[in-house]
Amino acid sequence: MTSTPELTTRDVLQQVDRRLSLIEEDLRALDAKLDTRIETLDAKLDTKIGALDAKLDTKFHLVVGLILASWFSMMGAFLLK
């Protein structure tokens, strides 16, 4: 008959400590990966927002120009009539 070594409380706690250490390392690696991913997405988002802002500025200037041109033409028609 073979005897199995009995685990002491110390052995069990060492196993738990090792497993928790591995989980902590995995979480740190995942956190670093997520931070990198978030920074990349944030940079892409900033780029897209900048492009949309520039496009909106261009359209705004176009609309203001069209409104002013139509107003000037209407005032010119009233004054020259």
N, CA, C and O atoms as a Maestro MAE file, in Angstrom:
{
 s_m_m2io_version
 :::
 2.0.0
}

f_m_ct {
 s_m_title
 :::
 protein
 m_atom[324] {
  # First column is atom index #
  i_m_mmod_type
  r_m_x_coord
  r_m_y_coord
  r_m_z_coord
  i_m_residue_number
  s_m_chain_name
  s_m_pdb_residue_name
  s_m_pdb_atom_name
  i_m_atomic_number
  :::
  1 25 0.832 -1.161 0.000 1 A "MET " " N  " 7
  2 3 0.000 0.000 0.000 1 A "MET " " CA " 6
  3 2 0.897 1.251 0.000 1 A "MET " " C  " 6
  4 15 1.824 1.366 0.801 1 A "MET " " O  " 8
  5 25 0.598 2.179 -0.913 2 A "THR " " N  " 7
  6 3 1.410 3.384 -0.987 2 A "THR " " CA " 6
  7 2 0.773 4.470 -0.142 2 A "THR " " C  " 6
  8 15 -0.448 4.604 -0.076 2 A "THR " " O  " 8
  9 25 1.607 5.213 0.479 3 A "SER " " N  " 7
  10 3 1.081 6.293 1.314 3 A "SER " " CA " 6
  11 2 1.126 7.595 0.520 3 A "SER " " C  " 6
  12 15 2.093 7.871 -0.190 3 A "SER " " O  " 8
  13 25 0.100 8.364 0.648 4 A "THR " " N  " 7
  14 3 0.069 9.670 -0.009 4 A "THR " " CA " 6
  15 2 0.504 10.719 1.000 4 A "THR " " C  " 6
  16 15 0.070 10.712 2.152 4 A "THR " " O  " 8
  17 25 1.351 11.604 0.557 5 A "PRO " " N  " 7
  18 3 1.786 12.628 1.508 5 A "PRO " " CA " 6
  19 2 0.617 13.554 1.835 5 A "PRO " " C  " 6
  20 15 -0.138 13.969 0.955 5 A "PRO " " O  " 8
  21 25 0.495 13.854 3.072 6 A "GLU " " N  " 7
  22 3 -0.586 14.734 3.481 6 A "GLU " " CA " 6
  23 2 -0.162 16.185 3.290 6 A "GLU " " C  " 6
  24 15 0.967 16.580 3.580 6 A "GLU " " O  " 8
  25 25 -1.100 16.940 2.800 7 A "LEU " " N  " 7
  26 3 -0.828 18.357 2.593 7 A "LEU " " CA " 6
  27 2 -1.050 19.102 3.899 7 A "LEU " " C  " 6
  28 15 -2.054 18.917 4.587 7 A "LEU " " O  " 8
  29 25 -0.107 19.927 4.206 8 A "THR " " N  " 7
  30 3 -0.256 20.739 5.399 8 A "THR " " CA " 6
  31 2 -0.917 22.066 5.008 8 A "THR " " C  " 6
  32 15 -1.058 22.389 3.828 8 A "THR " " O  " 8
  33 25 -1.300 22.788 5.991 9 A "THR " " N  " 7
  34 3 -1.901 24.102 5.741 9 A "THR " " CA " 6
  35 2 -0.920 24.994 5.001 9 A "THR " " C  " 6
  36 15 -1.309 25.776 4.134 9 A "THR " " O  " 8
  37 25 0.343 24.875 5.346 10 A "ARG " " N  " 7
  38 3 1.384 25.670 4.685 10 A "ARG " " CA " 6
  39 2 1.459 25.324 3.195 10 A "ARG " " C  " 6
  40 15 1.581 26.222 2.362 10 A "ARG " " O  " 8
  41 25 1.387 24.035 2.852 11 A "ASP " " N  " 7
  42 3 1.432 23.621 1.445 11 A "ASP " " CA " 6
  43 2 0.234 24.183 0.674 11 A "ASP " " C  " 6
  44 15 0.373 24.676 -0.446 11 A "ASP " " O  " 8
  45 25 -0.924 24.098 1.288 12 A "VAL " " N  " 7
  46 3 -2.135 24.610 0.632 12 A "VAL " " CA " 6
  47 2 -2.018 26.117 0.427 12 A "VAL " " C  " 6
  48 15 -2.349 26.620 -0.646 12 A "VAL " " O  " 8
  49 25 -1.557 26.836 1.432 13 A "LEU " " N  " 7
  50 3 -1.415 28.286 1.309 13 A "LEU " " CA " 6
  51 2 -0.371 28.670 0.273 13 A "LEU " " C  " 6
  52 15 -0.530 29.683 -0.410 13 A "LEU " " O  " 8
  53 25 0.688 27.889 0.141 14 A "GLN " " N  " 7
  54 3 1.689 28.149 -0.892 14 A "GLN " " CA " 6
  55 2 1.086 27.957 -2.283 14 A "GLN " " C  " 6
  56 15 1.367 28.734 -3.195 14 A "GLN " " O  " 8
  57 25 0.261 26.928 -2.444 15 A "GLN " " N  " 7
  58 3 -0.409 26.708 -3.733 15 A "GLN " " CA " 6
  59 2 -1.361 27.863 -4.055 15 A "GLN " " C  " 6
  60 15 -1.407 28.353 -5.183 15 A "GLN " " O  " 8
  61 25 -2.113 28.282 -3.045 16 A "VAL " " N  " 7
  62 3 -3.038 29.399 -3.243 16 A "VAL " " CA " 6
  63 2 -2.260 30.663 -3.593 16 A "VAL " " C  " 6
  64 15 -2.654 31.417 -4.483 16 A "VAL " " O  " 8
  65 25 -1.152 30.888 -2.887 17 A "ASP " " N  " 7
  66 3 -0.329 32.064 -3.160 17 A "ASP " " CA " 6
  67 2 0.219 32.024 -4.583 17 A "ASP " " C  " 6
  68 15 0.211 33.043 -5.274 17 A "ASP " " O  " 8
  69 25 0.683 30.889 -5.020 18 A "ARG " " N  " 7
  70 3 1.222 30.759 -6.381 18 A "ARG " " CA " 6
  71 2 0.140 31.011 -7.418 18 A "ARG " " C  " 6
  72 15 0.371 31.699 -8.412 18 A "ARG " " O  " 8
  73 25 -1.047 30.450 -7.183 19 A "ARG " " N  " 7
  74 3 -2.138 30.658 -8.140 19 A "ARG " " CA " 6
  75 2 -2.575 32.115 -8.178 19 A "ARG " " C  " 6
  76 15 -2.844 32.657 -9.250 19 A "ARG " " O  " 8
  77 25 -2.646 32.744 -7.026 20 A "LEU " " N  " 7
  78 3 -3.005 34.163 -6.996 20 A "LEU " " CA " 6
  79 2 -1.939 35.011 -7.686 20 A "LEU " " C  " 6
  80 15 -2.261 35.991 -8.358 20 A "LEU " " O  " 8
  81 25 -0.688 34.640 -7.521 21 A "SER " " N  " 7
  82 3 0.390 35.365 -8.203 21 A "SER " " CA " 6
  83 2 0.245 35.255 -9.711 21 A "SER " " C  " 6
  84 15 0.432 36.235 -10.432 21 A "SER " " O  " 8
  85 25 -0.086 34.072 -10.184 22 A "LEU " " N  " 7
  86 3 -0.280 33.883 -11.626 22 A "LEU " " CA " 6
  87 2 -1.460 34.698 -12.130 22 A "LEU " " C  " 6
  88 15 -1.396 35.289 -13.208 22 A "LEU " " O  " 8
  89 25 -2.533 34.732 -11.358 23 A "ILE " " N  " 7
  90 3 -3.708 35.523 -11.748 23 A "ILE " " CA " 6
  91 2 -3.354 37.005 -11.788 23 A "ILE " " C  " 6
  92 15 -3.759 37.717 -12.707 23 A "ILE " " O  " 8
  93 25 -2.600 37.473 -10.797 24 A "GLU " " N  " 7
  94 3 -2.187 38.876 -10.774 24 A "GLU " " CA " 6
  95 2 -1.322 39.217 -11.984 24 A "GLU " " C  " 6
  96 15 -1.493 40.277 -12.585 24 A "GLU " " O  " 8
  97 25 -0.410 38.343 -12.340 25 A "GLU " " N  " 7
  98 3 0.438 38.576 -13.515 25 A "GLU " " CA " 6
  99 2 -0.401 38.631 -14.783 25 A "GLU " " C  " 6
  100 15 -0.182 39.485 -15.642 25 A "GLU " " O  " 8
  101 25 -1.363 37.718 -14.901 26 A "ASP " " N  " 7
  102 3 -2.241 37.729 -16.065 26 A "ASP " " CA " 6
  103 2 -3.057 39.019 -16.142 26 A "ASP " " C  " 6
  104 15 -3.245 39.579 -17.222 26 A "ASP " " O  " 8
  105 25 -3.537 39.483 -14.991 27 A "LEU " " N  " 7
  106 3 -4.314 40.714 -14.972 27 A "LEU " " CA " 6
  107 2 -3.454 41.919 -15.331 27 A "LEU " " C  " 6
  108 15 -3.915 42.830 -16.019 27 A "LEU " " O  " 8
  109 25 -2.216 41.927 -14.871 28 A "ARG " " N  " 7
  110 3 -1.322 43.033 -15.241 28 A "ARG " " CA " 6
  111 2 -1.049 43.044 -16.739 28 A "ARG " " C  " 6
  112 15 -1.036 44.100 -17.371 28 A "ARG " " O  " 8
  113 25 -0.832 41.863 -17.296 29 A "ALA " " N  " 7
  114 3 -0.593 41.774 -18.739 29 A "ALA " " CA " 6
  115 2 -1.826 42.216 -19.512 29 A "ALA " " C  " 6
  116 15 -1.717 42.922 -20.514 29 A "ALA " " O  " 8
  117 25 -2.995 41.802 -19.048 30 A "LEU " " N  " 7
  118 3 -4.241 42.197 -19.707 30 A "LEU " " CA " 6
  119 2 -4.459 43.698 -19.591 30 A "LEU " " C  " 6
  120 15 -4.902 44.337 -20.545 30 A "LEU " " O  " 8
  121 25 -4.153 44.265 -18.430 31 A "ASP " " N  " 7
  122 3 -4.286 45.705 -18.237 31 A "ASP " " CA " 6
  123 2 -3.366 46.471 -19.179 31 A "ASP " " C  " 6
  124 15 -3.773 47.470 -19.771 31 A "ASP " " O  " 8
  125 25 -2.142 46.013 -19.318 32 A "ALA " " N  " 7
  126 3 -1.198 46.678 -20.229 32 A "ALA " " CA " 6
  127 2 -1.698 46.588 -21.671 32 A "ALA " " C  " 6
  128 15 -1.614 47.555 -22.429 32 A "ALA " " O  " 8
  129 25 -2.214 45.425 -22.037 33 A "LYS " " N  " 7
  130 3 -2.728 45.241 -23.401 33 A "LYS " " CA " 6
  131 2 -3.931 46.145 -23.649 33 A "LYS " " C  " 6
  132 15 -4.051 46.749 -24.715 33 A "LYS " " O  " 8
  133 25 -4.818 46.235 -22.662 34 A "LEU " " N  " 7
  134 3 -5.992 47.090 -22.810 34 A "LEU " " CA " 6
  135 2 -5.605 48.562 -22.859 34 A "LEU " " C  " 6
  136 15 -6.185 49.333 -23.624 34 A "LEU " " O  " 8
  137 25 -4.628 48.956 -22.047 35 A "ASP " " N  " 7
  138 3 -4.171 50.343 -22.077 35 A "ASP " " CA " 6
  139 2 -3.629 50.701 -23.455 35 A "ASP " " C  " 6
  140 15 -3.928 51.772 -23.984 35 A "ASP " " O  " 8
  141 25 -2.846 49.824 -24.028 36 A "THR " " N  " 7
  142 3 -2.308 50.060 -25.365 36 A "THR " " CA " 6
  143 2 -3.434 50.162 -26.390 36 A "THR " " C  " 6
  144 15 -3.428 51.041 -27.252 36 A "THR " " O  " 8
  145 25 -4.377 49.270 -26.287 37 A "ARG " " N  " 7
  146 3 -5.507 49.263 -27.224 37 A "ARG " " CA " 6
  147 2 -6.344 50.531 -27.085 37 A "ARG " " C  " 6
  148 15 -6.771 51.111 -28.083 37 A "ARG " " O  " 8
  149 25 -6.576 50.957 -25.851 38 A "ILE " " N  " 7
  150 3 -7.359 52.174 -25.612 38 A "ILE " " CA " 6
  151 2 -6.624 53.393 -26.157 38 A "ILE " " C  " 6
  152 15 -7.242 54.270 -26.761 38 A "ILE " " O  " 8
  153 25 -5.311 53.456 -25.950 39 A "GLU " " N  " 7
  154 3 -4.539 54.581 -26.478 39 A "GLU " " CA " 6
  155 2 -4.594 54.623 -27.998 39 A "GLU " " C  " 6
  156 15 -4.696 55.700 -28.585 39 A "GLU " " O  " 8
  157 25 -4.529 53.459 -28.641 40 A "THR " " N  " 7
  158 3 -4.611 53.396 -30.097 40 A "THR " " CA " 6
  159 2 -5.976 53.870 -30.577 40 A "THR " " C  " 6
  160 15 -6.065 54.668 -31.510 40 A "THR " " O  " 8
  161 25 -7.038 53.385 -29.945 41 A "LEU " " N  " 7
  162 3 -8.386 53.793 -30.330 41 A "LEU " " CA " 6
  163 2 -8.612 55.275 -30.059 41 A "LEU " " C  " 6
  164 15 -9.295 55.949 -30.830 41 A "LEU " " O  " 8
  165 25 -8.047 55.784 -28.977 42 A "ASP " " N  " 7
  166 3 -8.179 57.200 -28.649 42 A "ASP " " CA " 6
  167 2 -7.497 58.060 -29.713 42 A "ASP " " C  " 6
  168 15 -8.028 59.097 -30.113 42 A "ASP " " O  " 8
  169 25 -6.334 57.632 -30.165 43 A "ALA " " N  " 7
  170 3 -5.624 58.372 -31.211 43 A "ALA " " CA " 6
  171 2 -6.425 58.361 -32.511 43 A "ALA " " C  " 6
  172 15 -6.537 59.384 -33.186 43 A "ALA " " O  " 8
  173 25 -6.984 57.198 -32.858 44 A "LYS " " N  " 7
  174 3 -7.799 57.121 -34.076 44 A "LYS " " CA " 6
  175 2 -9.032 58.009 -33.961 44 A "LYS " " C  " 6
  176 15 -9.409 58.690 -34.915 44 A "LYS " " O  " 8
  177 25 -9.651 57.997 -32.796 45 A "LEU " " N  " 7
  178 3 -10.840 58.813 -32.576 45 A "LEU " " CA " 6
  179 2 -10.512 60.298 -32.676 45 A "LEU " " C  " 6
  180 15 -11.268 61.065 -33.272 45 A "LEU " " O  " 8
  181 25 -9.384 60.705 -32.094 46 A "ASP " " N  " 7
  182 3 -8.963 62.103 -32.197 46 A "ASP " " CA " 6
  183 2 -8.736 62.504 -33.649 46 A "ASP " " C  " 6
  184 15 -9.102 63.608 -34.054 46 A "ASP " " O  " 8
  185 25 -8.137 61.619 -34.430 47 A "THR " " N  " 7
  186 3 -7.897 61.895 -35.841 47 A "THR " " CA " 6
  187 2 -9.213 62.064 -36.591 47 A "THR " " C  " 6
  188 15 -9.371 62.997 -37.378 47 A "THR " " O  " 8
  189 25 -10.157 61.157 -36.345 48 A "LYS " " N  " 7
  190 3 -11.460 61.230 -37.025 48 A "LYS " " CA " 6
  191 2 -12.223 62.487 -36.613 48 A "LYS " " C  " 6
  192 15 -12.848 63.137 -37.451 48 A "LYS " " O  " 8
  193 25 -12.174 62.829 -35.326 49 A "ILE " " N  " 7
  194 3 -12.869 64.028 -34.862 49 A "ILE " " CA " 6
  195 2 -12.251 65.266 -35.490 49 A "ILE " " C  " 6
  196 15 -12.966 66.188 -35.881 49 A "ILE " " O  " 8
  197 25 -10.937 65.293 -35.589 50 A "GLY " " N  " 7
  198 3 -10.264 66.420 -36.237 50 A "GLY " " CA " 6
  199 2 -10.674 66.569 -37.690 50 A "GLY " " C  " 6
  200 15 -10.902 67.681 -38.167 50 A "GLY " " O  " 8
  201 25 -10.769 65.438 -38.400 51 A "ALA " " N  " 7
  202 3 -11.183 65.483 -39.806 51 A "ALA " " CA " 6
  203 2 -12.629 65.959 -39.932 51 A "ALA " " C  " 6
  204 15 -12.945 66.764 -40.808 51 A "ALA " " O  " 8
  205 25 -13.499 65.467 -39.066 52 A "LEU " " N  " 7
  206 3 -14.899 65.894 -39.101 52 A "LEU " " CA " 6
  207 2 -15.040 67.366 -38.735 52 A "LEU " " C  " 6
  208 15 -15.868 68.076 -39.306 52 A "LEU " " O  " 8
  209 25 -14.240 67.821 -37.791 53 A "ASP " " N  " 7
  210 3 -14.268 69.229 -37.400 53 A "ASP " " CA " 6
  211 2 -13.853 70.119 -38.568 53 A "ASP " " C  " 6
  212 15 -14.477 71.149 -38.824 53 A "ASP " " O  " 8
  213 25 -12.811 69.723 -39.266 54 A "ALA " " N  " 7
  214 3 -12.363 70.495 -40.432 54 A "ALA " " CA " 6
  215 2 -13.439 70.507 -41.519 54 A "ALA " " C  " 6
  216 15 -13.682 71.534 -42.152 54 A "ALA " " O  " 8
  217 25 -14.074 69.366 -41.727 55 A "LYS " " N  " 7
  218 3 -15.133 69.280 -42.738 55 A "LYS " " CA " 6
  219 2 -16.320 70.168 -42.339 55 A "LYS " " C  " 6
  220 15 -16.898 70.855 -43.181 55 A "LYS " " O  " 8
  221 25 -16.674 70.147 -41.056 56 A "LEU " " N  " 7
  222 3 -17.775 70.972 -40.569 56 A "LEU " " CA " 6
  223 2 -17.454 72.452 -40.713 56 A "LEU " " C  " 6
  224 15 -18.319 73.241 -41.092 56 A "LEU " " O  " 8
  225 25 -16.214 72.835 -40.413 57 A "ASP " " N  " 7
  226 3 -15.814 74.232 -40.583 57 A "ASP " " CA " 6
  227 2 -15.951 74.665 -42.030 57 A "ASP " " C  " 6
  228 15 -16.432 75.765 -42.304 57 A "ASP " " O  " 8
  229 25 -15.538 73.817 -42.959 58 A "THR " " N  " 7
  230 3 -15.637 74.132 -44.376 58 A "THR " " CA " 6
  231 2 -17.092 74.314 -44.787 58 A "THR " " C  " 6
  232 15 -17.425 75.270 -45.488 58 A "THR " " O  " 8
  233 25 -17.956 73.406 -44.358 59 A "LYS " " N  " 7
  234 3 -19.374 73.500 -44.710 59 A "LYS " " CA " 6
  235 2 -20.008 74.735 -44.074 59 A "LYS " " C  " 6
  236 15 -20.833 75.402 -44.697 59 A "LYS " " O  " 8
  237 25 -19.621 75.040 -42.825 60 A "PHE " " N  " 7
  238 3 -20.165 76.210 -42.148 60 A "PHE " " CA " 6
  239 2 -19.808 77.482 -42.908 60 A "PHE " " C  " 6
  240 15 -20.658 78.350 -43.104 60 A "PHE " " O  " 8
  241 25 -18.570 77.591 -43.330 61 A "HIS " " N  " 7
  242 3 -18.135 78.764 -44.086 61 A "HIS " " CA " 6
  243 2 -18.888 78.848 -45.414 61 A "HIS " " C  " 6
  244 15 -19.247 79.941 -45.851 61 A "HIS " " O  " 8
  245 25 -19.124 77.728 -46.043 62 A "LEU " " N  " 7
  246 3 -19.871 77.710 -47.297 62 A "LEU " " CA " 6
  247 2 -21.306 78.196 -47.079 62 A "LEU " " C  " 6
  248 15 -21.812 79.003 -47.858 62 A "LEU " " O  " 8
  249 25 -21.953 77.714 -46.035 63 A "VAL " " N  " 7
  250 3 -23.336 78.114 -45.754 63 A "VAL " " CA " 6
  251 2 -23.406 79.597 -45.408 63 A "VAL " " C  " 6
  252 15 -24.288 80.305 -45.895 63 A "VAL " " O  " 8
  253 25 -22.503 80.065 -44.586 64 A "VAL " " N  " 7
  254 3 -22.492 81.489 -44.240 64 A "VAL " " CA " 6
  255 2 -22.259 82.325 -45.493 64 A "VAL " " C  " 6
  256 15 -22.903 83.360 -45.669 64 A "VAL " " O  " 8
  257 25 -21.361 81.899 -46.357 65 A "GLY " " N  " 7
  258 3 -21.115 82.614 -47.610 65 A "GLY " " CA " 6
  259 2 -22.353 82.649 -48.495 65 A "GLY " " C  " 6
  260 15 -22.663 83.678 -49.096 65 A "GLY " " O  " 8
  261 25 -23.058 81.527 -48.576 66 A "LEU " " N  " 7
  262 3 -24.279 81.496 -49.395 66 A "LEU " " CA " 6
  263 2 -25.370 82.390 -48.811 66 A "LEU " " C  " 6
  264 15 -26.078 83.066 -49.558 66 A "LEU " " O  " 8
  265 25 -25.513 82.402 -47.502 67 A "ILE " " N  " 7
  266 3 -26.521 83.262 -46.870 67 A "ILE " " CA " 6
  267 2 -26.191 84.733 -47.101 67 A "ILE " " C  " 6
  268 15 -27.070 85.527 -47.433 67 A "ILE " " O  " 8
  269 25 -24.923 85.090 -46.926 68 A "LEU " " N  " 7
  270 3 -24.529 86.479 -47.165 68 A "LEU " " CA " 6
  271 2 -24.711 86.873 -48.621 68 A "LEU " " C  " 6
  272 15 -25.176 87.974 -48.915 68 A "LEU " " O  " 8
  273 25 -24.350 85.990 -49.526 69 A "ALA " " N  " 7
  274 3 -24.510 86.302 -50.948 69 A "ALA " " CA " 6
  275 2 -25.980 86.479 -51.298 69 A "ALA " " C  " 6
  276 15 -26.327 87.393 -52.046 69 A "ALA " " O  " 8
  277 25 -26.847 85.626 -50.774 70 A "SER " " N  " 7
  278 3 -28.273 85.775 -51.080 70 A "SER " " CA " 6
  279 2 -28.827 87.046 -50.432 70 A "SER " " C  " 6
  280 15 -29.670 87.723 -51.020 70 A "SER " " O  " 8
  281 25 -28.362 87.370 -49.231 71 A "TRP " " N  " 7
  282 3 -28.832 88.587 -48.578 71 A "TRP " " CA " 6
  283 2 -28.386 89.833 -49.363 71 A "TRP " " C  " 6
  284 15 -29.166 90.761 -49.578 71 A "TRP " " O  " 8
  285 25 -27.108 89.829 -49.786 72 A "PHE " " N  " 7
  286 3 -26.618 90.966 -50.574 72 A "PHE " " CA " 6
  287 2 -27.379 91.095 -51.892 72 A "PHE " " C  " 6
  288 15 -27.699 92.204 -52.319 72 A "PHE " " O  " 8
  289 25 -27.662 89.983 -52.526 73 A "SER " " N  " 7
  290 3 -28.388 90.067 -53.802 73 A "SER " " CA " 6
  291 2 -29.813 90.549 -53.583 73 A "SER " " C  " 6
  292 15 -30.338 91.291 -54.413 73 A "SER " " O  " 8
  293 25 -30.454 90.147 -52.488 74 A "MET " " N  " 7
  294 3 -31.811 90.606 -52.203 74 A "MET " " CA " 6
  295 2 -31.795 92.093 -51.870 74 A "MET " " C  " 6
  296 15 -32.643 92.842 -52.355 74 A "MET " " O  " 8
  297 25 -30.834 92.534 -51.043 75 A "MET " " N  " 7
  298 3 -30.742 93.963 -50.726 75 A "MET " " CA " 6
  299 2 -30.420 94.788 -51.969 75 A "MET " " C  " 6
  300 15 -30.927 95.895 -52.146 75 A "MET " " O  " 8
  301 25 -29.576 94.234 -52.813 76 A "GLY " " N  " 7
  302 3 -29.239 94.942 -54.062 76 A "GLY " " CA " 6
  303 2 -30.465 95.066 -54.955 76 A "GLY " " C  " 6
  304 15 -30.661 96.098 -55.598 76 A "GLY " " O  " 8
  305 25 -31.295 94.020 -55.000 77 A "ALA " " N  " 7
  306 3 -32.498 94.077 -55.832 77 A "ALA " " CA " 6
  307 2 -33.482 95.109 -55.274 77 A "ALA " " C  " 6
  308 15 -34.111 95.843 -56.037 77 A "ALA " " O  " 8
  309 25 -33.618 95.168 -53.932 78 A "PHE " " N  " 7
  310 3 -34.532 96.158 -53.348 78 A "PHE " " CA " 6
  311 2 -34.033 97.584 -53.530 78 A "PHE " " C  " 6
  312 15 -34.820 98.481 -53.832 78 A "PHE " " O  " 8
  313 25 -32.748 97.801 -53.352 79 A "LEU " " N  " 7
  314 3 -32.205 99.145 -53.432 79 A "LEU " " CA " 6
  315 2 -32.099 99.658 -54.871 79 A "LEU " " C  " 6
  316 15 -32.222 100.861 -55.104 79 A "LEU " " O  " 8
  317 25 -31.875 98.773 -55.824 80 A "LEU " " N  " 7
  318 3 -31.714 99.205 -57.221 80 A "LEU " " CA " 6
  319 2 -33.033 99.196 -57.997 80 A "LEU " " C  " 6
  320 15 -33.064 99.536 -59.179 80 A "LEU " " O  " 8
  321 25 -34.088 98.816 -57.347 81 A "LYS " " N  " 7
  322 3 -35.373 98.741 -58.052 81 A "LYS " " CA " 6
  323 2 -36.050 100.054 -58.161 81 A "LYS " " C  " 6
  324 15 -37.138 100.142 -58.729 81 A "LYS " " O  " 8
  :::
 }
 m_bond[323] {
  # First column is bond index #
  i_m_from
  i_m_to
  i_m_order
  :::
  1 1 2 1
  2 2 3 1
  3 3 4 2
  4 3 5 1
  5 5 6 1
  6 6 7 1
  7 7 8 2
  8 7 9 1
  9 9 10 1
  10 10 11 1
  11 11 12 2
  12 11 13 1
  13 13 14 1
  14 14 15 1
  15 15 16 2
  16 15 17 1
  17 17 18 1
  18 18 19 1
  19 19 20 2
  20 19 21 1
  21 21 22 1
  22 22 23 1
  23 23 24 2
  24 23 25 1
  25 25 26 1
  26 26 27 1
  27 27 28 2
  28 27 29 1
  29 29 30 1
  30 30 31 1
  31 31 32 2
  32 31 33 1
  33 33 34 1
  34 34 35 1
  35 35 36 2
  36 35 37 1
  37 37 38 1
  38 38 39 1
  39 39 40 2
  40 39 41 1
  41 41 42 1
  42 42 43 1
  43 43 44 2
  44 43 45 1
  45 45 46 1
  46 46 47 1
  47 47 48 2
  48 47 49 1
  49 49 50 1
  50 50 51 1
  51 51 52 2
  52 51 53 1
  53 53 54 1
  54 54 55 1
  55 55 56 2
  56 55 57 1
  57 57 58 1
  58 58 59 1
  59 59 60 2
  60 59 61 1
  61 61 62 1
  62 62 63 1
  63 63 64 2
  64 63 65 1
  65 65 66 1
  66 66 67 1
  67 67 68 2
  68 67 69 1
  69 69 70 1
  70 70 71 1
  71 71 72 2
  72 71 73 1
  73 73 74 1
  74 74 75 1
  75 75 76 2
  76 75 77 1
  77 77 78 1
  78 78 79 1
  79 79 80 2
  80 79 81 1
  81 81 82 1
  82 82 83 1
  83 83 84 2
  84 83 85 1
  85 85 86 1
  86 86 87 1
  87 87 88 2
  88 87 89 1
  89 89 90 1
  90 90 91 1
  91 91 92 2
  92 91 93 1
  93 93 94 1
  94 94 95 1
  95 95 96 2
  96 95 97 1
  97 97 98 1
  98 98 99 1
  99 99 100 2
  100 99 101 1
  101 101 102 1
  102 102 103 1
  103 103 104 2
  104 103 105 1
  105 105 106 1
  106 106 107 1
  107 107 108 2
  108 107 109 1
  109 109 110 1
  110 110 111 1
  111 111 112 2
  112 111 113 1
  113 113 114 1
  114 114 115 1
  115 115 116 2
  116 115 117 1
  117 117 118 1
  118 118 119 1
  119 119 120 2
  120 119 121 1
  121 121 122 1
  122 122 123 1
  123 123 124 2
  124 123 125 1
  125 125 126 1
  126 126 127 1
  127 127 128 2
  128 127 129 1
  129 129 130 1
  130 130 131 1
  131 131 132 2
  132 131 133 1
  133 133 134 1
  134 134 135 1
  135 135 136 2
  136 135 137 1
  137 137 138 1
  138 138 139 1
  139 139 140 2
  140 139 141 1
  141 141 142 1
  142 142 143 1
  143 143 144 2
  144 143 145 1
  145 145 146 1
  146 146 147 1
  147 147 148 2
  148 147 149 1
  149 149 150 1
  150 150 151 1
  151 151 152 2
  152 151 153 1
  153 153 154 1
  154 154 155 1
  155 155 156 2
  156 155 157 1
  157 157 158 1
  158 158 159 1
  159 159 160 2
  160 159 161 1
  161 161 162 1
  162 162 163 1
  163 163 164 2
  164 163 165 1
  165 165 166 1
  166 166 167 1
  167 167 168 2
  168 167 169 1
  169 169 170 1
  170 170 171 1
  171 171 172 2
  172 171 173 1
  173 173 174 1
  174 174 175 1
  175 175 176 2
  176 175 177 1
  177 177 178 1
  178 178 179 1
  179 179 180 2
  180 179 181 1
  181 181 182 1
  182 182 183 1
  183 183 184 2
  184 183 185 1
  185 185 186 1
  186 186 187 1
  187 187 188 2
  188 187 189 1
  189 189 190 1
  190 190 191 1
  191 191 192 2
  192 191 193 1
  193 193 194 1
  194 194 195 1
  195 195 196 2
  196 195 197 1
  197 197 198 1
  198 198 199 1
  199 199 200 2
  200 199 201 1
  201 201 202 1
  202 202 203 1
  203 203 204 2
  204 203 205 1
  205 205 206 1
  206 206 207 1
  207 207 208 2
  208 207 209 1
  209 209 210 1
  210 210 211 1
  211 211 212 2
  212 211 213 1
  213 213 214 1
  214 214 215 1
  215 215 216 2
  216 215 217 1
  217 217 218 1
  218 218 219 1
  219 219 220 2
  220 219 221 1
  221 221 222 1
  222 222 223 1
  223 223 224 2
  224 223 225 1
  225 225 226 1
  226 226 227 1
  227 227 228 2
  228 227 229 1
  229 229 230 1
  230 230 231 1
  231 231 232 2
  232 231 233 1
  233 233 234 1
  234 234 235 1
  235 235 236 2
  236 235 237 1
  237 237 238 1
  238 238 239 1
  239 239 240 2
  240 239 241 1
  241 241 242 1
  242 242 243 1
  243 243 244 2
  244 243 245 1
  245 245 246 1
  246 246 247 1
  247 247 248 2
  248 247 249 1
  249 249 250 1
  250 250 251 1
  251 251 252 2
  252 251 253 1
  253 253 254 1
  254 254 255 1
  255 255 256 2
  256 255 257 1
  257 257 258 1
  258 258 259 1
  259 259 260 2
  260 259 261 1
  261 261 262 1
  262 262 263 1
  263 263 264 2
  264 263 265 1
  265 265 266 1
  266 266 267 1
  267 267 268 2
  268 267 269 1
  269 269 270 1
  270 270 271 1
  271 271 272 2
  272 271 273 1
  273 273 274 1
  274 274 275 1
  275 275 276 2
  276 275 277 1
  277 277 278 1
  278 278 279 1
  279 279 280 2
  280 279 281 1
  281 281 282 1
  282 282 283 1
  283 283 284 2
  284 283 285 1
  285 285 286 1
  286 286 287 1
  287 287 288 2
  288 287 289 1
  289 289 290 1
  290 290 291 1
  291 291 292 2
  292 291 293 1
  293 293 294 1
  294 294 295 1
  295 295 296 2
  296 295 297 1
  297 297 298 1
  298 298 299 1
  299 299 300 2
  300 299 301 1
  301 301 302 1
  302 302 303 1
  303 303 304 2
  304 303 305 1
  305 305 306 1
  306 306 307 1
  307 307 308 2
  308 307 309 1
  309 309 310 1
  310 310 311 1
  311 311 312 2
  312 311 313 1
  313 313 314 1
  314 314 315 1
  315 315 316 2
  316 315 317 1
  317 317 318 1
  318 318 319 1
  319 319 320 2
  320 319 321 1
  321 321 322 1
  322 322 323 1
  323 323 324 2
  :::
 }
}
